Amino acid sequence: MRLFFKFIAVFLAFSLQIFPQEETKYVKVEVASIIWKNQSTNELFPKVDNFSLTSEILNLEKPQTPEINLDTIELAEGQVKIDFEFVEKIFDDKEEEELAEGETFIPPKVYRVIDSKDHELNGTMRRISQIKDLELSNHKSWFQPLNNEENTPFILVSDNENQCIVKVFQSRYPRIHAKCALGADVLKNSYLMSKSEFNVKPLLGGFEIKKTDEEENNIETEIFILDEQRRISLDEFHYFDHPKIGLLVGVYSYPKADD
C-alpha cells in the first residue's frame, strides 16, 4: 500500500511538469560553431589539466539503446527508479495531442533537433563557409520554452574538435550564455542528459557520474575557452567571437512573426 501511495505522489508531481498552468513562451534556437584555422594572435591562453564547461548538459541527439544506463547514475537513497522509456512516451503522446476546441496556438515539439532543411541560417552558412581558414564544425536547431535561467539547461551544440554548449533563457530580457572549448576534453566530467532524463530531473534531484578508479594523466595543455553571456533581441542572430573558435546563434520567436 505504501508503494501505491508513493507512486501516486510521484505521478501527481510529474503531471505538474507535463501540464503547466502558466502561459509559456517558445523560441526557435539555431546555432553554428566555428573553428578559425591558421590564425595567429598575441593573446595568451590558459593551460589546464582538468576543466569542465558545466556539470549537466542536455544532449538533443537520440541516444542509442539502452536509452538510460543506470550503471552510470547514482540516485539518492530512497529515490524511486523510473522507466524512462515510459516517461518519454508520455511526453510524446502529450505533444501529439490535438488542440482542444477553441484553441488556436500549437506548441512546438521542444528540445528536438529540427531537420536541416528548416534551418533559418542555411544561406548565411553557405556564404561564410567560403571564408578562408574558417571551418563550420556543427549546425543544429531546436524549439524550446523561454524559461528562467535556473530551469533552462545548457544544450550540447558540438562535441567534436571544439565542444560548445548554449543556454537561451529569460531574465528581464532574453539572454544567451555561450561556452566553447578547443584543445582538451571538457565534457568528460559533465553528465549528458537525454530529453527524457531532463523531463524527470526535478523528481530525481539530479544525476551524478560515477568516478572510475583509472588514473588520469594530469598533463597541462593549452585550451581555448569562449565563455560569454549577453542580452539579446529575438528574431536576430548573434556572433560570439574568439581568436580560435566562435558561435553563430539565432533566436526566433514562435510562432514566427509575419513578414
C-alpha positions, 0 to 999 in steps of 0.5 A, a space after each residue: 500500500 505504501 508503494 501505491 501511495 508513493 507512486 501516486 505522489 510521484 505521478 501527481 508531481 510529474 503531471 505538474 511538469 507535463 501540464 503547466 498552468 502558466 502561459 509559456 513562451 517558445 523560441 526557435 534556437 539555431 546555432 553554428 560553431 566555428 573553428 578559425 584555422 591558421 590564425 595567429 594572435 598575441 593573446 595568451 591562453 590558459 593551460 589546464 589539466 582538468 576543466 569542465 564547461 558545466 556539470 549537466 548538459 542536455 544532449 538533443 541527439 537520440 541516444 542509442 539503446 539502452 536509452 538510460 544506463 543506470 550503471 552510470 547514475 547514482 540516485 539518492 537513497 530512497 529515490 524511486 527508479 523510473 522507466 524512462 522509456 515510459 516517461 518519454 512516451 508520455 511526453 510524446 503522446 502529450 505533444 501529439 495531442 490535438 488542440 482542444 476546441 477553441 484553441 488556436 496556438 500549437 506548441 512546438 515539439 521542444 528540445 528536438 533537433 529540427 531537420 536541416 532543411 528548416 534551418 533559418 541560417 542555411 544561406 548565411 552558412 553557405 556564404 561564410 563557409 567560403 571564408 578562408 581558414 574558417 571551418 563550420 564544425 556543427 549546425 543544429 536547431 531546436 524549439 524550446 520554452 523561454 524559461 528562467 535561467 535556473 530551469 533552462 539547461 545548457 544544450 550540447 551544440 558540438 562535441 567534436 574538435 571544439 565542444 560548445 554548449 548554449 543556454 537561451 533563457 529569460 531574465 528581464 530580457 532574453 539572454 544567451 550564455 555561450 561556452 566553447 572549448 578547443 584543445 582538451 576534453 571538457 565534457 568528460 566530467 559533465 553528465 549528458 542528459 537525454 530529453 527524457 532524463 531532463 523531463 524527470 530531473 526535478 523528481 530525481 534531484 539530479 544525476 551524478 557520474 560515477 568516478 572510475 578508479 583509472 588514473 588520469 594523466 594530469 598533463 597541462 595543455 593549452 585550451 581555448 575557452 569562449 565563455 560569454 553571456 549577453 542580452 539579446 533581441 529575438 528574431 536576430 542572430 548573434 556572433 560570439 567571437 574568439 581568436 580560435 573558435 566562435 558561435 553563430 546563434 539565432 533566436 526566433 520567436 514562435 510562432 514566427 512573426 509575419 513578414 
